[in-house]
Amino acid sequence: LLAGRFRVEVEWTDFSSVTRDALVSSASTSDTALFYWTNAVNLELLIKGIDACSFNNKFWIYFAAATNVGYRVTVTDTHAGGEPKVYTNPVGTVPQATTDISAFDCP
């Protein structure tokens, strides 16, 4: 995300408790990434990063999923380092959209 500033990794867990890596579909902007589980035309999760440094000195992370399988989204700041942000949703739960407006500090 954001021209390589952030690395996003997504794992999903099915109802048989099998965990796999999500796959990245192409997106039309470096601000956004789309993920799918098994079929490239069946998108499951959209995530985007927003550079809000001029607003609140933070990078924002927004995402939403169209699934009720479990997932784990890990976002890592590749420039500043530090602990990644990890967001999870348990199997069988309809997820809420995530709007983390204080995800990462600006440089």
C-alpha positions as CSV (number, residue, x, y, z in Angstrom):
1,L,0.0,0.0,0.0
2,L,1.0,3.6,-0.6
3,A,3.7,2.9,-3.1
4,G,5.3,0.1,-0.9
5,R,5.2,2.0,2.4
6,F,3.1,-0.8,3.9
7,R,3.1,-4.5,3.3
8,V,-0.2,-6.3,3.7
9,E,-0.5,-10.0,4.4
10,V,-3.8,-11.8,4.7
11,E,-4.5,-15.4,6.0
12,W,-8.0,-16.9,6.0
13,T,-9.3,-19.9,7.9
14,D,-12.2,-22.0,6.6
15,F,-14.9,-23.8,8.6
16,S,-12.7,-26.9,8.8
17,S,-10.0,-24.9,10.6
18,V,-7.7,-24.9,7.6
19,T,-5.6,-21.7,7.2
20,R,-4.3,-20.5,3.9
21,D,-2.7,-17.3,2.5
22,A,-5.0,-15.0,0.6
23,L,-3.9,-14.1,-2.9
24,V,-3.6,-10.5,-4.2
25,S,-5.7,-9.4,-7.2
26,S,-4.7,-6.4,-9.2
27,A,-5.9,-3.0,-8.1
28,S,-5.9,0.2,-10.1
29,T,-4.1,2.3,-7.5
30,S,-1.2,1.9,-5.1
31,D,-3.5,3.0,-2.2
32,T,-5.7,-0.1,-2.5
33,A,-5.3,-3.9,-2.5
34,L,-7.8,-6.6,-3.3
35,F,-7.6,-10.1,-2.0
36,Y,-9.3,-13.4,-2.9
37,W,-9.2,-16.8,-1.3
38,T,-9.5,-19.4,-4.1
39,N,-11.0,-17.8,-7.2
40,A,-9.5,-14.6,-8.7
41,V,-12.9,-13.3,-9.8
42,N,-14.4,-13.8,-6.3
43,L,-12.9,-10.9,-4.4
44,E,-13.2,-11.3,-0.6
45,L,-11.4,-8.3,1.0
46,L,-10.5,-4.8,0.0
47,I,-7.9,-2.8,2.0
48,K,-6.6,0.8,1.5
49,G,-4.1,3.1,3.1
50,I,-4.6,6.8,3.4
51,D,-1.7,9.3,4.0
52,A,-3.4,11.6,6.5
53,C,-0.1,13.1,7.7
54,S,-1.3,16.6,7.0
55,F,-4.5,16.0,9.0
56,N,-3.6,14.1,12.2
57,N,0.0,13.0,11.6
58,K,-1.1,9.4,11.0
59,F,-1.5,6.8,8.2
60,W,-5.0,5.4,8.2
61,I,-5.9,1.8,7.3
62,Y,-9.4,1.0,6.1
63,F,-10.7,-2.4,5.0
64,A,-13.8,-4.5,4.6
65,A,-14.4,-8.1,3.9
66,A,-17.3,-9.9,2.2
67,T,-17.1,-13.2,4.0
68,N,-17.7,-15.0,7.2
69,V,-14.6,-17.2,7.2
70,G,-11.9,-16.3,9.7
71,Y,-9.1,-14.0,8.7
72,R,-6.0,-12.3,9.9
73,V,-4.8,-9.1,8.3
74,T,-1.2,-8.0,9.1
75,V,0.0,-4.5,8.0
76,T,3.7,-3.7,8.4
77,D,5.3,-0.3,8.0
78,T,8.2,-1.1,5.7
79,H,10.0,2.2,6.2
80,A,9.6,3.0,9.9
81,G,9.6,-0.6,11.2
82,G,8.1,-1.4,14.5
83,E,5.3,-3.7,15.4
84,P,2.8,-4.5,12.7
85,K,-0.9,-3.9,13.1
86,V,-2.9,-7.1,13.2
87,Y,-6.6,-7.3,12.7
88,T,-8.6,-10.5,13.1
89,N,-12.1,-11.9,12.5
90,P,-13.1,-15.3,13.9
91,V,-14.6,-18.0,11.7
92,G,-18.4,-17.7,11.4
93,T,-18.5,-14.0,12.3
94,V,-19.8,-11.4,9.9
95,P,-17.0,-8.8,10.1
96,Q,-17.5,-5.1,10.6
97,A,-15.5,-2.7,8.4
98,T,-12.3,-1.5,9.9
99,T,-11.4,2.2,10.0
100,D,-8.2,2.6,11.9
101,I,-7.4,6.4,11.7
102,S,-4.4,6.1,14.0
103,A,-2.8,3.0,12.6
104,F,0.7,4.3,12.0
105,D,2.7,7.4,12.9
106,C,4.0,9.6,10.1
107,P,7.7,10.1,9.8
